[in-house]
Amino acid sequence: MRPFTYERATDPGAAATAVLDGAGTMFLAGGTNLVDLMKLGVVEPSTLVDITRLPYDRIEHRADGGVLIGAMVRNSDLSGDRGIRERFPALSQAVLAGASGQLRSMATTGGNLLQRTRCPYFQDVTKPCNKREPGTGCSAIGGDHRDLGVIGTSVACVATNPSDMAVAMAALDAVVHIRLAGGDERAVPLSRFYLLPGDTPDRETVLAPGDLITGIELPPPPDGAAMLYRKVRDRWSYAFAVVSVAAVVATEADGSLREIRLALGGVAPVPWRAREAEGMLTGHRPTRTLLLAAADAEFVVARPLPRNEFKIGLAGDLIAASVRDLTEPAGSTGNGFTREERG
Ligand SMILES: Cc1cc2nc3c(=O)[nH]c(=O)nc-3n(C[C@H](O)[C@H](O)[C@H](O)COP(=O)(O)OP(=O)(O)OC[C@H]3O[C@@H](n4cnc5c(N)ncnc54)[C@H](O)[C@@H]3O)c2cc1C
């Protein structure tokens, strides 16, 4: 590992200046991703500026039911916060589905959003990777891509975004608050925060050098909404999502969907908001047949690779099971699912 200098930032302006002025200077939050990547030689900063003492470590619940989560709030504090558990359970579930207790005690909200892909070729500096080293090629397309993306990918990159938390936040219409390097503030909807790879997979977000995430705002969920996060993984802990879904639904008295929001993890380079599926489902009773048709419509533009095509069917099943669980009171056979459809 390359030697580096450690500094602790006392105010956001000084932190931004340090990154802008120093070539190879990076922000350090919990370090649970950045330090691993340094050990692998994937990133080699000369200086780390520790931002964890900056004053963004609070969760502020608002009278309207929304919340502002400071970027330095630790994942364990976020998942355990009573207001989050009660009003945004999908977020609490998503955070708890990631990493381990020890890691969540270190990892921060901002760092979680900015963790890098787990594509094995991105992490292996001996292999070509357009994301790590633009122009060298994508080893995954003809290689081990079983865990990689099926939608929103490009011929340059098929890596997935690994964050569980970001998927829940996508379904919750999160807005990312950013302190620009020059000192101005900017609020960017999460749906526009991440960039699709296209032919520049090394650019993953709208952030420029020195820009600091200060917080994430969640607006109040829809009236009467139920929500969940569900993750399929290869083993129960320490495993990233093969496919995951965050679902937020609000129903009318007749069982039709007044509002539905679906976000998918493990399938795309960004937390994937399934807007095509949402459009097909809104206003209708969510039968399994309709849910699977909506998932199919979402994936019409997918470009799966030979060993990850299974993710499309898995995502459909996950959407159907999640919406069923949110709309069907326990023990009932109601809401339009026939016994056969309930599977
Ligand atoms: C064994 C293991 C298993 C894991 N399993 C999962 C899992 O199942 N699901 C999951 O979602 N995650 C998982 N993780 C990833 C973990 O959630 C992330 O490592 C963690 O959330 C990153 O947060 P951090 O504060 O440690 O970020 P850091 O590692 O400190 O930083 C990450 C990046 O963000 C930048 N940064 C950090 N904060 C800011 C900010 N406020 N503004 C601008 N830039 C910033 C840093 O410069 C760096 O580039 C796992 C990690 C490990 C090691």
The ligand as an SDF file (V2000), in Angstrom:
LIG
                    3D

 53 58  0  0  0  0  0  0  0  0999 V2000
  -16.9660   -7.1580    3.9710 C   0  0  0  0  0  0  0  0  0  0  0  0
  -17.8820   -6.0520    3.5050 C   0  0  0  0  0  0  0  0  0  0  0  0
  -19.1910   -6.3520    3.1830 C   0  0  0  0  0  0  0  0  0  0  0  0
  -20.0480   -5.3460    2.7500 C   0  0  0  0  0  0  0  0  0  0  0  0
  -21.3530   -5.6610    2.4230 N   0  0  0  0  0  0  0  0  0  0  0  0
  -22.1940   -4.6860    1.9730 C   0  0  0  0  0  0  0  0  0  0  0  0
  -23.5120   -4.9730    1.5740 C   0  0  0  0  0  0  0  0  0  0  0  0
  -23.9700   -6.1070    1.6200 O   0  0  0  0  0  0  0  0  0  0  0  0
  -24.2960   -3.9470    1.1390 N   0  0  0  0  0  0  0  0  0  0  0  0
  -23.8310   -2.6650    1.0700 C   0  0  0  0  0  0  0  0  0  0  0  0
  -24.5850   -1.7740    0.6720 O   0  0  0  0  0  0  0  0  0  0  0  0
  -22.5800   -2.3680    1.4290 N   0  0  0  0  0  0  0  0  0  0  0  0
  -21.7620   -3.3390    1.8650 C   0  0  0  0  0  0  0  0  0  0  0  0
  -20.4540   -3.0360    2.2040 N   0  0  0  0  0  0  0  0  0  0  0  0
  -19.9560   -1.7030    1.8900 C   0  0  0  0  0  0  0  0  0  0  0  0
  -20.1180   -0.7180    3.0060 C   0  0  0  0  0  0  0  0  0  0  0  0
  -21.4870   -0.4290    3.1620 O   0  0  0  0  0  0  0  0  0  0  0  0
  -19.3550    0.5200    2.5620 C   0  0  0  0  0  0  0  0  0  0  0  0
  -17.9780    0.1920    2.6170 O   0  0  0  0  0  0  0  0  0  0  0  0
  -19.6130    1.7210    3.4230 C   0  0  0  0  0  0  0  0  0  0  0  0
  -20.9690    2.0550    3.4270 O   0  0  0  0  0  0  0  0  0  0  0  0
  -18.8060    2.9220    2.9440 C   0  0  0  0  0  0  0  0  0  0  0  0
  -18.9490    3.9800    3.8760 O   0  0  0  0  0  0  0  0  0  0  0  0
  -17.6720    4.6760    4.5230 P   0  0  0  0  0  0  0  0  0  0  0  0
  -18.1580    5.7740    5.3740 O   0  0  0  0  0  0  0  0  0  0  0  0
  -16.7910    3.6650    5.1810 O   0  0  0  0  0  0  0  0  0  0  0  0
  -16.9900    5.2420    3.1890 O   0  0  0  0  0  0  0  0  0  0  0  0
  -15.4390    5.4720    2.8670 P   0  0  0  0  0  0  0  0  0  0  0  0
  -14.8170    4.1490    2.5480 O   0  0  0  0  0  0  0  0  0  0  0  0
  -14.7850    6.3200    3.8750 O   0  0  0  0  0  0  0  0  0  0  0  0
  -15.5860    6.3400    1.5410 O   0  0  0  0  0  0  0  0  0  0  0  0
  -16.1060    5.8210    0.3340 C   0  0  0  0  0  0  0  0  0  0  0  0
  -15.9310    6.8880   -0.7640 C   0  0  0  0  0  0  0  0  0  0  0  0
  -16.8060    7.9860   -0.5390 O   0  0  0  0  0  0  0  0  0  0  0  0
  -16.0710    9.2120   -0.4290 C   0  0  0  0  0  0  0  0  0  0  0  0
  -16.8190    9.9800    0.5790 N   0  0  0  0  0  0  0  0  0  0  0  0
  -17.2120    9.5090    1.7880 C   0  0  0  0  0  0  0  0  0  0  0  0
  -18.0100   10.3940    2.3900 N   0  0  0  0  0  0  0  0  0  0  0  0
  -18.1500   11.4390    1.5320 C   0  0  0  0  0  0  0  0  0  0  0  0
  -18.9010   12.6540    1.5760 C   0  0  0  0  0  0  0  0  0  0  0  0
  -19.6780   12.9740    2.6230 N   0  0  0  0  0  0  0  0  0  0  0  0
  -18.8300   13.5080    0.5290 N   0  0  0  0  0  0  0  0  0  0  0  0
  -18.0430   13.1930   -0.5490 C   0  0  0  0  0  0  0  0  0  0  0  0
  -17.3320   12.0640   -0.6350 N   0  0  0  0  0  0  0  0  0  0  0  0
  -17.3810   11.1900    0.3860 C   0  0  0  0  0  0  0  0  0  0  0  0
  -14.6570    8.8250   -0.0540 C   0  0  0  0  0  0  0  0  0  0  0  0
  -13.7010    9.7640   -0.5200 O   0  0  0  0  0  0  0  0  0  0  0  0
  -14.5370    7.4910   -0.7980 C   0  0  0  0  0  0  0  0  0  0  0  0
  -14.2050    7.7260   -2.1420 O   0  0  0  0  0  0  0  0  0  0  0  0
  -19.5850   -4.0210    2.6500 C   0  0  0  0  0  0  0  0  0  0  0  0
  -18.2650   -3.7040    2.9830 C   0  0  0  0  0  0  0  0  0  0  0  0
  -17.4020   -4.7150    3.4050 C   0  0  0  0  0  0  0  0  0  0  0  0
  -15.9810   -4.3590    3.7350 C   0  0  0  0  0  0  0  0  0  0  0  0
  1  2  1  0
  2  3  1  0
  2 52  2  0
  3  4  2  0
  4  5  1  0
  4 50  1  0
  5  6  2  0
  6  7  1  0
  6 13  1  0
  7  8  2  0
  7  9  1  0
  9 10  1  0
 10 11  2  0
 10 12  1  0
 12 13  2  0
 13 14  1  0
 14 15  1  0
 14 50  1  0
 15 16  1  0
 16 17  1  0
 16 18  1  0
 18 19  1  0
 18 20  1  0
 20 21  1  0
 20 22  1  0
 22 23  1  0
 23 24  1  0
 24 25  2  0
 24 26  1  0
 24 27  1  0
 27 28  1  0
 28 29  2  0
 28 30  1  0
 28 31  1  0
 31 32  1  0
 32 33  1  0
 33 34  1  0
 33 48  1  0
 34 35  1  0
 35 36  1  0
 35 46  1  0
 36 37  1  0
 36 45  1  0
 37 38  2  0
 38 39  1  0
 39 40  1  0
 39 45  2  0
 40 41  1  0
 40 42  2  0
 42 43  1  0
 43 44  2  0
 44 45  1  0
 46 47  1  0
 46 48  1  0
 48 49  1  0
 50 51  2  0
 51 52  1  0
 52 53  1  0
M  END
$$$$
